[in-house]
Amino acid sequence: MIHLFAICNIETGIGHEIFVNKDINLKIDPTLLWPLVSALTAFSREFAGEGKLRSVHLADFQLVMYNPKEEKTIPIVYIVLQDIFDNVGYTKAKIDAIDRNLNVFLSSIVDSNFSRLSVIPTSEQTRIKEIIQFSQHFPSNLSKQITTEITRFEAKNMMGMRFLSLYIADLDEGIIKSFGLNDPNERAIFQSFIPIIPSEKDLWLEAIRTETDESEEMDREGWIIKRIGMNTDFLLMCRFFYNNDIKPYLENLLNKINSQLYEGIKDQLPSRPF
C-alpha cells in the first residue's frame, strides 16, 4: 500500500505531497524528506551510475524514487513511501501513468519552484489519487473446485513430486493466503521476492538436493512464482521436491491451478486505471 506520494525538485530540494494516507498515523517532516531524497538520488547516481528508478528500505517502509525523464531535462523525482513488501515494478507502472497525466503541467510546476500545485486541475488530482489508491483485493469466496485443486496436495503427493507449500501473494499486500507447511523462514524468503520480481514474468529457481532418501528419487527442489492471469495483482508461489523427469508434468499442473484461479477471480476484479 502506498502511504505517501510526492514530487520533488532534486536541484532545489523543494517538494510537495500529492497524497498522504490518512488511515495510518504517518507524520512526515518535509524539511527532512526533500533533502533526504536529493541526497539519495545524488549518492546513487555517483556510485551506481545513471538510473531512473531507485529504492531503499526505511524501517518497515520502502522509499521509491523515480524520474521517468532524464534528470538533466526536468529535474524532478516522484517519491513513494510504501509498505516494505510492495512490488517496485507495480509502483513504477503507477508513477508512469501519473506522469503522463502530469506531463503538460510539469514545466509550470518546475517554473513555480514548487511553491504551489494549483496548476494541476482538481479533476486531474482526483484521477491521480485513484491511481495511487488502486488495489485489487483477492476474492474471499473462492469456488470449492479451486480450493480443492490446491489443498489436495497437502494430503496426497504424486509419484516423483512432493508438495511443500503454496502461497497466493498480492503485489501491494504481500502474502495473503497459504497452504501446506507455511514455514516462517520459507514464507519470509517468498515475501522478499515480491518487491523485486518482474510482475509480468514467471520465476523458477531450481536446486539439486544433496541429502535425499534414495527411495524418493526426488533430487530437485523448486521455488516457483507465477503471475495469476493477466493484469491482476496476484502471484502464485510454490515450493516442491520433485524428480527432473516429472518437471513438464509439474509445469502443466501449476499452469492448471493458475488458470483455475484466474477463471475464478477475473470477473470479481476491477480493471486497472493504469
C-alpha positions in Angstrom: 0.0 0.0 0.0 1.2 3.5 -0.8 1.3 5.8 2.2 2.8 8.9 0.6 3.1 10.1 -2.9 5.1 13.3 -3.5 7.1 15.2 -6.2 10.4 16.9 -5.5 12.8 19.2 -7.4 16.1 17.4 -6.9 18.1 20.6 -7.8 16.4 22.9 -5.2 15.4 20.3 -2.7 11.8 21.6 -2.6 8.9 19.2 -2.8 5.2 18.8 -2.3 3.0 16.0 -1.0 0.3 15.0 -3.6 -1.2 12.2 -1.5 -0.9 11.1 2.2 -2.7 8.0 3.5 -5.0 9.2 6.3 -5.6 5.7 7.5 -2.3 5.4 9.4 -0.7 7.8 11.8 2.1 8.7 9.4 3.8 12.0 10.1 6.3 13.2 7.5 8.5 16.2 8.1 9.0 17.8 4.6 12.1 19.6 5.8 13.8 16.2 6.3 12.2 14.3 3.4 13.2 16.6 0.5 16.9 16.9 1.3 17.0 13.1 2.0 15.6 12.4 -1.5 18.0 14.8 -3.1 21.0 13.3 -1.2 20.0 9.6 -2.0 19.4 10.5 -5.7 22.8 12.1 -5.9 24.5 9.4 -4.0 23.1 6.5 -6.1 23.9 8.4 -9.3 27.5 8.9 -8.2 28.2 5.3 -7.1 25.7 3.2 -9.1 25.7 5.2 -12.3 22.7 6.8 -14.1 19.3 5.3 -13.3 15.8 6.5 -13.2 14.4 4.1 -10.5 15.8 3.8 -7.0 14.5 2.1 -3.9 15.7 2.0 -0.3 14.3 0.4 2.9 13.5 2.6 5.8 12.4 0.6 8.8 9.1 -1.1 7.8 8.7 1.1 4.7 10.2 1.2 1.2 11.1 4.6 -0.3 10.9 4.6 -4.1 12.3 7.5 -6.1 11.7 7.6 -9.8 12.2 10.2 -12.6 10.7 8.9 -15.9 12.6 11.6 -17.7 16.3 12.4 -17.7 17.2 14.4 -14.6 19.0 17.0 -16.6 15.9 17.7 -18.7 13.3 18.1 -16.0 14.9 17.8 -12.5 12.0 16.2 -10.7 11.6 13.0 -9.0 8.5 11.2 -7.8 8.6 9.9 -4.3 6.6 7.0 -3.0 6.6 5.7 0.6 5.0 2.3 0.7 5.0 -1.0 2.6 8.2 -2.9 2.5 6.9 -5.9 0.5 5.2 -3.8 -2.2 6.4 -4.6 -5.7 8.6 -1.8 -7.2 7.6 -2.6 -10.8 3.9 -2.3 -9.9 4.6 1.1 -8.3 6.6 2.2 -11.3 3.6 1.5 -13.6 1.5 3.7 -11.4 4.1 6.5 -11.5 4.4 6.3 -15.3 0.6 6.7 -15.6 0.6 9.6 -13.2 3.5 11.2 -15.0 1.5 11.0 -18.3 -1.3 12.9 -16.6 1.0 15.5 -15.2 3.2 15.9 -18.2 1.6 19.1 -19.5 1.9 20.7 -16.1 5.5 19.8 -15.2 7.1 22.8 -16.7 4.7 25.1 -14.8 5.4 23.2 -11.6 9.1 23.4 -12.0 9.0 27.1 -13.1 6.9 27.9 -10.0 9.7 26.4 -7.9 7.1 24.1 -6.4 5.6 27.0 -4.5 2.1 25.6 -5.3 0.3 22.7 -7.0 -2.7 24.7 -8.0 -1.7 24.5 -11.7 -3.0 20.9 -11.6 -6.8 20.9 -12.2 -8.9 19.3 -9.5 -10.1 16.6 -12.0 -6.5 15.6 -12.6 -5.7 15.5 -8.9 -8.7 13.2 -8.4 -7.5 10.9 -11.2 -4.0 10.8 -9.7 -5.4 9.7 -6.3 -7.5 7.0 -7.9 -4.3 5.5 -9.5 -2.3 5.9 -6.2 -5.0 4.2 -4.1 -6.0 1.5 -6.6 -5.6 -2.1 -5.4 -7.3 -5.4 -6.3 -8.3 -7.5 -3.4 -8.3 -11.2 -3.7 -11.9 -12.5 -3.5 -12.6 -14.4 -0.3 -15.3 -16.6 -1.9 -13.1 -18.9 -4.0 -15.1 -21.7 -5.5 -14.9 -25.2 -3.9 -13.4 -26.6 -7.0 -10.4 -24.2 -7.0 -9.8 -24.6 -3.3 -9.9 -28.4 -3.6 -7.4 -28.3 -6.5 -4.9 -26.6 -4.3 -5.4 -28.3 -0.9 -5.5 -31.8 -2.2 -1.7 -31.6 -2.5 -1.4 -31.3 1.3 -2.9 -34.8 1.8 -1.6 -36.6 -1.4 1.7 -36.3 -3.1 2.1 -37.8 -6.5 4.9 -40.1 -7.6 8.1 -38.1 -8.3 6.8 -35.0 -6.6 6.2 -33.7 -3.1 4.2 -30.6 -2.5 5.6 -28.5 0.4 3.9 -25.1 0.3 1.8 -22.8 -1.8 1.1 -19.1 -1.3 -1.1 -16.6 -3.0 0.6 -13.1 -2.9 -0.6 -9.6 -3.8 1.8 -7.1 -5.4 0.9 -4.5 -2.9 -0.3 -6.6 0.1 2.3 -9.3 0.5 1.3 -13.0 1.1 -2.4 -13.2 1.6 -3.2 -17.0 1.6 -1.1 -20.0 2.4 -1.4 -23.8 2.0 0.9 -26.6 3.2 3.8 -26.2 5.6 3.8 -22.4 5.8 7.3 -22.4 7.4 8.2 -18.9 8.7 11.6 -18.9 7.1 10.3 -20.1 3.8 7.5 -17.6 4.0 10.0 -14.8 4.6 12.0 -15.8 1.6 9.0 -15.7 -0.7 8.0 -12.4 0.8 11.4 -11.0 -0.1 10.8 -11.9 -3.7 7.7 -9.8 -4.0 9.3 -6.3 -4.2 11.8 -7.2 -6.8 10.3 -9.8 -9.2 9.1 -8.5 -12.6 5.4 -8.9 -12.1 4.9 -9.9 -15.8 7.3 -12.8 -15.7 7.5 -16.3 -14.1 10.3 -17.3 -11.9 11.6 -20.9 -11.4 14.5 -21.4 -9.1 15.9 -25.0 -9.0 18.4 -26.6 -6.7 19.9 -30.1 -6.5 19.1 -31.8 -3.3 22.3 -33.4 -1.7 20.6 -35.2 1.2 17.7 -37.3 -0.1 16.1 -40.6 0.7 17.1 -42.9 -2.1 13.6 -44.3 -2.2 12.2 -40.9 -3.0 14.2 -40.3 -6.2 13.3 -36.6 -5.8 16.6 -34.9 -6.4 15.4 -31.4 -7.2 13.9 -28.6 -5.1 11.9 -25.9 -6.9 10.8 -22.4 -5.9 8.2 -21.2 -8.4 6.5 -17.9 -8.8 3.8 -17.4 -11.5 1.6 -14.5 -12.3 -2.1 -15.3 -11.9 -3.7 -14.4 -15.2 -3.0 -11.1 -17.0 -3.5 -7.6 -15.4 -4.1 -8.9 -11.9 -2.2 -8.0 -8.8 -1.7 -11.6 -7.7 1.1 -14.2 -7.8 1.1 -18.0 -7.2 4.1 -19.1 -5.2 5.0 -22.7 -4.7 7.8 -24.9 -3.3 8.2 -28.6 -4.4 10.6 -31.5 -4.2 10.5 -33.4 -7.5 12.2 -35.7 -9.9 13.5 -33.9 -13.0 11.7 -36.3 -15.2 8.4 -35.1 -13.9 9.2 -31.4 -14.4 7.0 -31.0 -17.5 4.0 -32.5 -15.7 4.7 -30.2 -12.7 4.7 -27.2 -15.0 1.4 -28.3 -16.6 -0.1 -28.8 -13.1 0.9 -25.3 -11.9 -0.5 -23.8 -15.1 -3.8 -25.7 -14.5 -4.0 -24.3 -10.9 -3.1 -20.8 -12.2 -5.7 -20.9 -14.9 -8.4 -22.1 -12.5 -7.6 -19.4 -10.0 -7.8 -16.7 -12.7 -11.1 -18.0 -14.0 -12.5 -18.0 -10.5 -11.5 -14.4 -9.7 -11.3 -12.5 -13.0 -15.0 -11.4 -13.0 -14.7 -10.0 -9.5 -11.7 -7.7 -10.1 -11.8 -4.1 -11.1 -9.8 -3.1 -14.1 -6.6 -1.2 -13.6 -6.7 2.5 -14.3 -3.0 2.4 -15.4 
